[in-house]
């Protein structure tokens, strides 16, 4: 048990409360709109710690909360075949990014994360409607996957540009949710490999990440409750506005 709590004992009550609160809020967002856990958690935690450490704490909650999205929906194998080249490219991009960045302090990492959050929030607020024709998927999917992997390796955020791309494929609601779950799962596993390679994910961070599952799951339950009582459109708008402000802060503070 001491191994599970060692990180929080060393961090102190204020930082521990911030970590657990960040995962509670991130889980609430995911429970309400189906995505946003890594984005919110990394964005908030990066205010108090380096991005690689924040990403290490994210691994287990992200894996656990994305399992259902991967398996529920009934279209897993069809989506896996369709998205396969993009998923492979995510792994390749992340591996290349982890290799290039290993052992180095990324200058402006906070600013890079801020830019990623600003771009994602701007696309969400603008409600940009894009469409990818089927003939473009064989070459555009791997490009999007590679770019997502590189962004993930540098910032710990894996929603840009993959989420706008998936939304542009014309999938029905259930298939889209499942496709995002598959993408997020692969990105999380690829990021975990990169963090292990760079030495940012050790037993201490992994143990702390296990405990972070509890507030994340509690947040998802709360988010599911809110989804029945709050307009999803209004919640998403508030989410993207908050993300835009957070991204701006990280950009200029970095």
C-alpha positions in Angstrom: 0.0 0.0 0.0 2.9 2.3 0.8 4.1 2.0 -2.8 0.7 3.2 -4.1 0.6 6.3 -1.8 4.3 7.2 -1.9 3.9 9.8 -4.6 1.1 11.5 -2.8 2.9 11.4 0.5 5.9 13.1 -1.1 3.8 15.6 -3.0 2.1 16.9 0.0 -1.6 17.6 0.6 -2.0 20.6 -1.8 -0.5 19.0 -4.9 -2.2 15.7 -4.1 -5.6 17.4 -3.8 -4.9 19.1 -7.2 -4.0 15.8 -8.9 -7.1 14.0 -7.6 -9.3 17.0 -8.3 -7.9 17.2 -11.9 -8.9 13.6 -12.5 -12.3 14.1 -10.9 -13.0 17.0 -13.2 -11.5 15.3 -16.3 -13.6 12.2 -15.6 -16.7 14.3 -15.3 -16.0 15.9 -18.7 -15.5 12.4 -20.2 -18.6 11.0 -18.6 -20.7 13.9 -20.0 -19.4 14.2 -23.6 -17.4 11.0 -24.2 -14.0 12.6 -24.4 -11.7 15.1 -22.8 -10.1 13.1 -19.9 -6.5 13.3 -21.1 -6.9 16.9 -22.4 -8.3 18.2 -19.2 -6.0 16.2 -16.9 -2.8 17.1 -18.8 -3.8 20.7 -19.1 -4.5 21.2 -15.4 -1.6 19.1 -14.1 0.8 20.9 -16.4 0.2 24.0 -14.3 2.0 22.4 -11.4 4.4 19.8 -12.9 6.3 19.0 -16.1 4.2 17.6 -18.9 6.0 14.2 -18.9 5.2 13.6 -15.2 1.6 14.7 -15.9 1.4 12.3 -18.8 2.7 9.5 -16.6 0.0 10.0 -14.1 -2.6 9.8 -16.9 -1.7 6.3 -18.2 -3.8 4.0 -16.0 -6.9 6.3 -15.8 -6.9 6.7 -19.6 -6.5 3.0 -20.2 -9.3 2.0 -17.7 -11.8 4.7 -18.9 -11.3 3.9 -22.6 -11.8 0.1 -22.4 -15.6 0.4 -22.7 -15.3 2.8 -25.6 -13.2 0.2 -27.5 -15.4 -2.7 -26.9 -18.9 -1.3 -26.7 -20.6 -0.4 -30.0 -20.4 -3.6 -32.0 -18.2 -2.3 -34.8 -14.7 -3.0 -33.2 -13.3 -5.2 -36.0 -14.7 -3.1 -38.8 -13.2 0.1 -37.3 -9.9 -1.6 -36.5 -9.5 -2.6 -40.2 -10.6 0.9 -41.4 -8.4 2.8 -39.0 -5.5 0.4 -38.9 -3.1 2.5 -41.0 -3.8 5.5 -38.9 -3.3 3.6 -35.6 0.0 2.2 -36.8 1.1 5.7 -37.8 0.2 7.0 -34.3 2.6 4.4 -32.8 5.3 5.2 -35.3 4.9 9.0 -34.7 4.9 8.6 -31.0 8.0 6.3 -31.1 9.9 8.8 -33.3 8.9 11.7 -31.0 9.9 9.8 -27.9 13.3 8.9 -29.5 14.0 12.5 -30.5 13.0 13.9 -27.2 14.5 11.3 -24.9 16.8 12.7 -22.3 16.2 16.3 -23.3 14.1 19.1 -21.7 11.7 20.3 -24.4 12.1 24.0 -24.7 8.6 25.5 -24.8 6.8 22.2 -23.9 4.2 24.2 -22.0 3.7 26.5 -25.0 3.4 23.5 -27.3 0.7 22.1 -25.1 -1.0 25.5 -24.9 -1.0 25.6 -28.7 -2.5 22.1 -29.0 -5.3 23.0 -26.5 -6.0 26.3 -28.2 -6.3 24.6 -31.6 -8.6 21.9 -30.3 -10.8 24.4 -28.4 -11.0 26.8 -31.5 -12.1 23.9 -33.7 -14.7 22.9 -31.1 -16.1 26.4 -30.6 -16.2 27.1 -34.4 -18.1 23.8 -34.9 -16.0 23.2 -38.0 -17.7 20.7 -40.3 -15.2 18.8 -42.4 -15.6 15.8 -44.6 -13.0 13.2 -45.7 -13.9 11.4 -48.9 -13.3 7.7 -48.8 -10.6 7.9 -51.5 -8.5 10.2 -49.2 -8.5 7.9 -46.2 -5.6 5.6 -47.3 -3.1 8.5 -47.4 -4.7 11.1 -45.0 -5.2 8.6 -42.2 -1.5 7.8 -41.8 -0.6 11.5 -42.0 -3.1 12.3 -39.2 -1.9 9.4 -37.2 1.8 10.3 -37.5 1.0 13.9 -36.6 -1.1 12.8 -33.6 1.8 10.6 -32.4 4.3 13.4 -32.6 2.0 15.8 -30.7 1.3 13.1 -28.1 5.1 12.5 -27.5 5.7 16.3 -27.1 2.6 17.3 -25.1 0.8 14.2 -23.7 -2.4 15.3 -25.5 -3.7 13.0 -28.2 -6.9 14.6 -29.5 -5.3 16.8 -32.2 -5.6 16.2 -35.1 -7.2 12.8 -34.7 -10.5 13.8 -33.2 -11.4 16.3 -36.0 -10.3 13.7 -38.5 -12.6 11.0 -37.0 -15.5 13.4 -36.9 -15.0 14.1 -40.6 -15.3 10.4 -41.6 -19.1 10.5 -41.5 -19.4 7.7 -38.8 -22.7 7.3 -36.9 -22.7 8.4 -33.2 -22.0 5.0 -31.8 -19.2 4.2 -34.3 -17.6 7.6 -33.7 -17.5 7.0 -29.9 -16.0 3.6 -30.4 -13.5 4.9 -33.0 -12.3 7.6 -30.5 -12.0 4.9 -27.8 -9.8 2.7 -30.0 -7.7 5.7 -31.0 -7.3 6.9 -27.4 -6.4 3.4 -26.3 -3.7 3.0 -28.9 -2.4 6.5 -28.2 -2.2 5.8 -24.4 -0.3 2.6 -24.9 2.1 4.2 -27.4 2.6 7.1 -24.9 3.3 4.7 -22.1 6.0 3.0 -24.2 7.6 6.4 -24.9 7.5 7.4 -21.3 9.1 4.1 -20.2 11.8 4.6 -22.8 12.5 8.1 -21.6 12.4 7.1 -17.9 9.4 9.3 -17.1 7.2 6.3 -16.2 8.6 4.3 -13.3 7.0 2.3 -10.5 6.3 5.4 -8.5 4.4 7.2 -11.3 2.6 4.0 -12.2 1.5 3.4 -8.7 0.2 7.0 -8.4 -1.6 6.6 -11.7 -3.4 3.5 -10.3 -4.9 5.6 -7.5 -5.9 8.3 -9.9 -8.4 5.8 -11.4 -10.7 6.3 -8.5 -11.5 10.0 -8.9 -11.6 9.5 -12.7 -14.3 6.8 -12.4 -16.1 8.9 -9.8 -16.0 11.8 -12.2 -17.4 9.6 -15.1 -20.3 8.6 -12.9 -20.9 12.3 -12.1 -20.6 13.2 -15.8 -23.1 10.6 -16.7 -25.5 12.0 -14.2 -25.0 15.6 -15.5 -25.5 14.4 -19.1 -29.1 13.6 -18.2 -29.7 17.0 -16.7 -27.6 19.5 -18.7 -27.7 20.3 -22.4 -24.8 18.5 -24.1 -24.3 21.5 -26.4 -24.1 23.9 -23.5 -21.7 21.7 -21.6 -19.4 21.3 -24.7 -19.4 25.0 -25.3 -18.3 25.6 -21.7 -15.7 22.9 -21.9 -14.1 24.4 -25.0 -14.2 27.9 -23.6 -12.4 26.7 -20.5 -9.9 24.7 -22.6 -9.3 27.8 -24.7 -8.5 29.9 -21.6 -6.3 27.2 -20.2 -4.4 26.8 -23.5 -3.9 30.6 -23.6 -2.5 30.6 -20.1 -0.1 27.7 -20.9 1.0 29.3 -24.1 1.9 32.7 -22.7 3.2 31.4 -19.3 5.5 29.0 -21.2 
